[in-house]
């Protein structure tokens, strides 16, 4: 029996030496991406009363009318005690009670969207009054584990839960208030792991005090806004290009040469500053961005442009020599040789004149005894 079992096992598991081992395809073994499921409710139809209409349905799938009936109205005792609703959809899911105001109301001290504020808070579970998070070190004479350091947040940027974010927008500097958050959609519904004591759907009671209110920080645009801005700028650029088409290269060179001739006239009259201005205008008309120069200008066009640049640099070098700007004149002479070629005789002659000017300047210093 043992021999029969061994033969049976070997026949089932034996791999012949000539067998090819086929490795699994990594794409088949890799975990497949599964897109997130679509929302369970329609953004146009109320899940309670089946009311239909764009803009009537809020984030929990109910219309505003049904949201009002979801949470019980405030009792007379709560109204007398100072509780009122601050929910952004008009229901009683977020309630607030002002405990203390240290200063009179000043519009400049109001908390706004984007305000950088500092707060002290004591966050409790509404069901058993247990503290699950706090910035205080001592509450009601008991040590609760806080550090007494104020927490800095930016309002309206998702730094805190949504219910507290909404309530902070109704507060001012120096105000202490109690906040009741009854709806899970305003609590830790999406990320409860940050607070292990809070279960999904728990109602919260938060005592918060605004101790500092700084400047309003601008909101960073969303991806949709950035894409919309990009498309808008693209359309504006296309429209501007259509209304103001670029000047052809030949015409730009002709304008530059006309400016060169006007500069020559002024140079012959001794108006060196005016002549230099005309040469500068010639450079402006033939300026081409380096990306356009590298990818769109042909080699023959580049040679024609370089000839014009060489003449303009050479003539401007003469102006700067007459004006005593020797350093700039040397740069123009070097550029003239660079654009025309290393054997450009006129360019080398101008550069020699610049070096002679440097030498004369040094000799005049020595003659005047400035070295000593």
C-alpha positions as CSV (number, residue, x, y, z in Angstrom):
1,X,0.0,0.0,0.0
2,X,2.8,2.4,0.8
3,X,4.5,1.7,-2.5
4,X,1.2,2.3,-4.3
5,X,0.7,5.6,-2.5
6,X,4.2,6.8,-3.3
7,X,3.8,5.9,-7.0
8,X,0.4,7.7,-7.1
9,X,1.9,10.8,-5.5
10,X,4.9,10.9,-7.8
11,X,2.7,10.5,-10.9
12,X,0.6,13.4,-9.8
13,X,3.4,15.8,-8.8
14,X,6.4,14.7,-11.0
15,X,7.7,17.4,-13.3
16,X,9.7,16.0,-16.3
17,X,13.1,17.6,-16.9
18,X,12.1,18.9,-20.3
19,X,9.1,20.8,-18.9
20,X,9.1,24.6,-19.4
21,X,8.4,26.7,-16.4
22,X,6.0,29.6,-17.4
23,X,6.2,32.5,-15.0
24,X,2.9,34.4,-14.4
25,X,2.3,37.6,-16.2
26,X,2.9,40.6,-13.8
27,X,-0.1,42.4,-15.3
28,X,-2.4,39.5,-14.6
29,X,-1.2,39.0,-11.0
30,X,-1.1,42.7,-10.1
31,X,-4.1,44.0,-8.2
32,X,-6.6,45.6,-10.5
33,X,-7.7,49.2,-9.9
34,X,-11.3,49.4,-9.0
35,X,-12.9,52.8,-9.3
36,X,-14.8,54.2,-6.4
37,X,-18.5,53.3,-6.5
38,X,-20.9,56.0,-7.7
39,X,-23.0,57.9,-5.0
40,X,-25.9,55.9,-3.7
41,X,-28.3,58.7,-4.2
42,X,-29.2,61.0,-7.1
43,X,-28.1,64.6,-6.8
44,X,-31.4,65.7,-8.2
45,X,-33.9,63.5,-6.3
46,X,-34.6,63.5,-2.6
47,X,-34.3,60.1,-1.0
48,X,-37.2,60.8,1.4
49,X,-39.9,62.7,-0.4
50,X,-38.7,62.0,-4.0
51,X,-38.7,65.7,-4.7
52,X,-36.8,66.6,-7.9
53,X,-34.8,69.6,-8.8
54,X,-31.3,70.8,-9.4
55,X,-29.8,72.6,-6.4
56,X,-32.5,71.4,-3.9
57,X,-30.6,68.3,-2.8
58,X,-27.7,68.7,-0.3
59,X,-24.8,66.4,0.5
60,X,-26.8,63.8,2.5
61,X,-29.2,63.1,-0.4
62,X,-32.2,64.9,1.2
63,X,-33.8,68.2,0.2
64,X,-33.8,71.1,2.6
65,X,-37.4,70.5,3.7
66,X,-36.7,66.9,4.7
67,X,-33.5,67.9,6.5
68,X,-35.6,70.2,8.7
69,X,-37.7,67.2,9.8
70,X,-34.7,64.9,10.2
71,X,-33.6,66.5,13.5
72,X,-36.2,67.5,16.1
73,X,-36.9,71.2,16.6
74,X,-35.3,73.0,19.5
75,X,-37.3,72.8,22.7
76,X,-38.3,75.8,24.8
77,X,-35.7,75.0,27.3
78,X,-33.0,74.9,24.7
79,X,-34.2,78.2,23.2
80,X,-34.3,79.8,26.6
81,X,-30.8,78.5,27.3
82,X,-29.4,80.2,24.2
83,X,-29.1,77.4,21.7
84,X,-29.6,78.2,18.0
85,X,-28.8,76.5,14.7
86,X,-25.7,77.4,12.6
87,X,-26.1,74.6,10.0
88,X,-25.4,75.5,6.4
89,X,-28.4,73.6,5.2
90,X,-30.9,75.1,7.6
91,X,-31.5,72.0,9.8
92,X,-30.7,71.5,13.5
93,X,-27.7,69.3,12.9
94,X,-25.2,71.9,14.2
95,X,-26.2,73.9,17.3
96,X,-24.3,76.7,19.1
97,X,-24.6,78.4,22.4
98,X,-22.5,81.5,23.3
99,X,-20.9,81.1,26.7
100,X,-18.7,84.2,27.0
101,X,-17.7,87.3,25.0
102,X,-14.6,89.0,26.2
103,X,-14.9,92.0,23.9
104,X,-17.6,93.9,22.2
105,X,-18.4,92.8,18.6
106,X,-16.0,94.4,16.1
107,X,-16.4,93.4,12.4
108,X,-12.6,93.2,12.0
109,X,-12.4,90.5,14.7
110,X,-14.9,88.2,13.0
111,X,-13.6,84.8,11.9
112,X,-13.8,84.5,8.1
113,X,-13.0,81.8,5.5
114,X,-9.2,81.5,5.3
115,X,-8.6,83.2,8.7
116,X,-5.6,81.8,10.6
117,X,-6.8,81.4,14.1
118,X,-5.8,79.9,17.4
119,X,-8.3,78.0,19.6
120,X,-8.6,76.2,22.9
121,X,-11.1,73.4,22.9
122,X,-12.6,70.6,25.0
123,X,-14.3,67.9,22.8
124,X,-16.7,65.5,24.4
125,X,-19.1,62.7,23.4
126,X,-22.6,64.0,23.8
127,X,-23.8,60.6,25.0
128,X,-21.6,60.1,28.1
129,X,-19.8,63.5,28.4
130,X,-16.4,61.7,27.9
131,X,-13.5,63.9,26.7
132,X,-11.9,62.4,23.6
133,X,-9.7,65.4,22.6
134,X,-8.6,68.6,24.2
135,X,-6.0,71.3,24.2
136,X,-6.4,72.0,27.9
137,X,-4.3,70.3,30.6
138,X,-6.9,70.6,33.3
139,X,-10.7,70.5,33.0
140,X,-13.0,70.9,36.1
141,X,-10.0,70.4,38.4
142,X,-8.9,67.1,36.7
143,X,-5.9,66.5,34.6
144,X,-7.1,65.5,31.1
145,X,-3.8,65.1,29.2
146,X,-3.6,68.3,27.2
147,X,-0.6,70.7,27.0
148,X,-2.4,74.1,27.3
149,X,-0.9,75.0,23.9
150,X,-3.3,76.7,21.5
151,X,-4.1,74.9,18.3
152,X,-3.6,76.9,15.1
153,X,-6.0,76.2,12.2
154,X,-7.1,77.8,9.0
155,X,-10.9,78.1,8.9
156,X,-12.6,76.7,5.9
157,X,-9.7,74.6,4.7
158,X,-10.7,71.2,6.2
159,X,-8.3,71.4,9.2
160,X,-11.1,70.4,11.5
161,X,-14.4,68.5,11.2
162,X,-17.0,70.2,9.1
163,X,-19.4,71.0,11.9
164,X,-16.7,72.8,13.9
165,X,-15.6,74.6,10.7
166,X,-19.2,75.9,10.2
167,X,-19.5,77.0,13.8
168,X,-16.2,78.9,13.8
169,X,-17.4,81.1,10.9
170,X,-20.1,82.5,13.3
171,X,-17.6,83.4,16.1
172,X,-15.4,86.4,16.9
173,X,-12.1,86.9,18.7
174,X,-12.4,86.2,22.4
175,X,-15.6,84.3,22.1
176,X,-16.2,81.0,24.0
177,X,-19.1,78.8,22.7
178,X,-20.5,75.3,23.0
179,X,-21.1,73.5,19.8
180,X,-23.4,70.5,19.4
181,X,-22.8,68.4,16.3
182,X,-25.7,65.9,15.8
183,X,-25.2,64.8,12.2
184,X,-22.6,62.2,11.2
185,X,-22.0,64.1,8.0
186,X,-20.6,67.0,10.0
187,X,-18.6,64.7,12.4
188,X,-16.0,62.0,11.9
189,X,-18.0,60.1,9.3
190,X,-15.1,60.0,6.8
191,X,-12.1,59.6,9.0
192,X,-12.9,58.2,12.5
193,X,-9.5,56.5,12.9
194,X,-8.0,59.8,14.1
195,X,-10.2,59.7,17.2
196,X,-10.4,56.1,18.5
197,X,-13.0,57.0,21.1
198,X,-15.5,58.3,18.5
199,X,-17.7,55.8,16.8
200,X,-19.4,56.4,13.5
201,X,-22.6,58.5,14.0
202,X,-21.7,59.7,17.5
203,X,-22.9,63.2,18.4
204,X,-20.4,65.6,19.8
205,X,-20.2,68.5,22.2
206,X,-17.3,70.9,21.8
207,X,-16.4,73.8,23.9
208,X,-14.2,76.2,21.9
209,X,-12.6,79.5,22.5
210,X,-11.0,81.7,19.8
211,X,-7.9,83.2,21.4
212,X,-6.2,84.7,18.2
213,X,-7.5,85.7,14.8
214,X,-4.9,86.5,12.1
215,X,-5.0,87.6,8.5
216,X,-7.1,85.9,5.9
217,X,-5.0,83.5,3.7
218,X,-6.0,83.2,0.1
219,X,-7.6,79.9,-0.9
220,X,-5.6,77.6,-3.2
221,X,-7.5,77.0,-6.4
222,X,-8.9,73.5,-7.1
223,X,-7.9,71.4,-10.1
224,X,-11.1,72.4,-11.9
225,X,-10.4,76.1,-11.3
226,X,-6.8,75.8,-12.5
227,X,-8.0,73.9,-15.6
228,X,-10.6,76.5,-16.3
229,X,-8.1,79.3,-15.9
230,X,-5.7,77.5,-18.3
231,X,-8.3,77.1,-20.9
232,X,-9.4,80.8,-20.6
233,X,-5.8,82.0,-21.0
234,X,-5.4,79.7,-24.0
235,X,-8.5,81.2,-25.7
236,X,-7.3,84.7,-24.9
237,X,-3.9,83.9,-26.4
238,X,-5.5,82.4,-29.5
239,X,-7.7,85.5,-29.9
240,X,-4.8,87.9,-29.4
241,X,-2.8,86.0,-32.0
242,X,-5.7,86.1,-34.4
243,X,-6.2,89.9,-33.9
244,X,-2.5,90.7,-33.9
245,X,-0.7,88.2,-36.1
246,X,3.1,88.1,-35.8
247,X,5.1,90.3,-38.2
248,X,6.9,88.2,-40.9
249,X,10.6,87.7,-40.5
250,X,11.5,89.6,-43.7
251,X,9.5,92.6,-42.7
252,X,11.1,92.6,-39.2
253,X,14.5,92.6,-40.8
254,X,13.5,95.5,-43.1
255,X,12.3,97.5,-40.1
256,X,15.6,96.9,-38.3
257,X,17.6,98.0,-41.3
258,X,15.6,101.2,-41.6
259,X,16.3,101.9,-37.9
260,X,20.0,101.3,-38.7
261,X,19.9,103.8,-41.6
262,X,18.2,106.4,-39.3
263,X,20.9,105.7,-36.7
264,X,23.6,106.3,-39.3
265,X,22.1,109.7,-40.2
266,X,22.1,110.8,-36.5
267,X,25.7,109.5,-36.1
268,X,26.9,111.6,-39.0
269,X,25.3,114.6,-37.3
270,X,27.1,113.9,-34.0
271,X,23.9,112.9,-32.2
272,X,25.4,109.7,-30.7
273,X,22.8,109.2,-28.1
274,X,19.9,109.4,-30.6
275,X,21.8,107.1,-33.0
276,X,22.3,104.5,-30.3
277,X,18.5,104.7,-29.6
278,X,17.8,103.8,-33.2
279,X,20.2,100.9,-33.1
280,X,18.4,99.7,-29.9
281,X,15.1,99.9,-31.7
282,X,16.5,97.8,-34.5
283,X,17.4,95.1,-32.0
284,X,13.9,95.2,-30.6
285,X,12.4,94.5,-34.0
286,X,14.5,91.4,-34.6
287,X,14.3,89.9,-31.1
288,X,13.2,86.3,-31.2
289,X,12.7,84.1,-28.1
290,X,15.2,81.3,-27.7
291,X,12.6,78.6,-28.0
292,X,11.3,80.0,-31.2
293,X,14.8,80.5,-32.4
294,X,15.7,76.8,-31.7
295,X,12.6,75.1,-33.1
296,X,10.9,77.3,-35.7
297,X,13.6,79.5,-37.4
298,X,15.4,77.8,-40.3
299,X,19.1,77.9,-40.8
300,X,18.9,80.3,-43.7
301,X,16.7,82.7,-41.7
302,X,19.2,82.5,-38.8
303,X,22.0,83.6,-41.2
304,X,20.0,86.6,-42.4
305,X,19.2,87.6,-38.8
306,X,22.8,87.3,-37.7
307,X,24.0,89.6,-40.5
308,X,21.6,92.3,-39.3
309,X,22.6,91.8,-35.7
310,X,26.3,92.0,-36.6
311,X,25.9,95.4,-38.4
312,X,23.8,96.8,-35.5
313,X,26.4,95.7,-32.9
314,X,29.2,97.2,-35.0
315,X,27.4,100.6,-35.4
316,X,26.4,100.7,-31.8
317,X,30.0,100.0,-30.8
318,X,31.0,103.2,-32.7
319,X,28.4,105.2,-30.7
320,X,29.6,103.9,-27.4
321,X,33.2,104.6,-28.4
322,X,32.3,108.2,-29.0
323,X,30.3,108.4,-25.7
324,X,33.2,106.9,-23.7
325,X,31.4,103.7,-22.8
326,X,34.3,101.4,-23.4
327,X,33.2,98.3,-21.6
328,X,29.8,98.2,-23.5
329,X,31.6,99.0,-26.7
330,X,33.9,96.0,-26.2
331,X,30.9,93.8,-25.7
332,X,29.3,95.1,-28.9
333,X,32.5,94.5,-30.9
334,X,32.8,90.9,-29.6
335,X,29.1,90.2,-30.5
336,X,29.6,91.6,-34.0
337,X,32.5,89.2,-34.6
338,X,30.5,86.3,-33.1
339,X,27.5,86.9,-35.3
340,X,29.4,87.5,-38.5
341,X,32.2,85.0,-38.0
342,X,35.7,85.0,-36.6
343,X,37.3,86.6,-39.7
344,X,35.2,89.7,-39.6
345,X,37.8,92.5,-40.3
346,X,35.6,95.4,-39.3
347,X,34.7,93.8,-36.0
348,X,38.3,93.2,-35.1
349,X,39.1,96.8,-36.1
350,X,36.5,98.2,-33.8
351,X,37.7,95.9,-31.0
352,X,41.3,97.3,-31.6
353,X,39.9,100.8,-31.3
354,X,38.3,99.9,-27.9
355,X,41.6,98.5,-26.6
356,X,43.3,101.7,-27.8
357,X,40.7,103.7,-25.8
358,X,41.5,101.6,-22.7
359,X,45.2,102.3,-23.1
360,X,44.7,106.0,-23.6
361,X,42.5,106.2,-20.5
362,X,45.2,104.4,-18.4
363,X,48.0,106.7,-19.8
364,X,45.9,109.8,-18.9
365,X,45.6,108.5,-15.4
366,X,49.3,108.0,-15.2
367,X,50.0,111.4,-16.7
368,X,47.7,113.0,-14.1
369,X,49.5,111.2,-11.3
370,X,46.4,109.3,-10.2
371,X,48.3,106.0,-9.7
372,X,50.5,107.7,-7.1
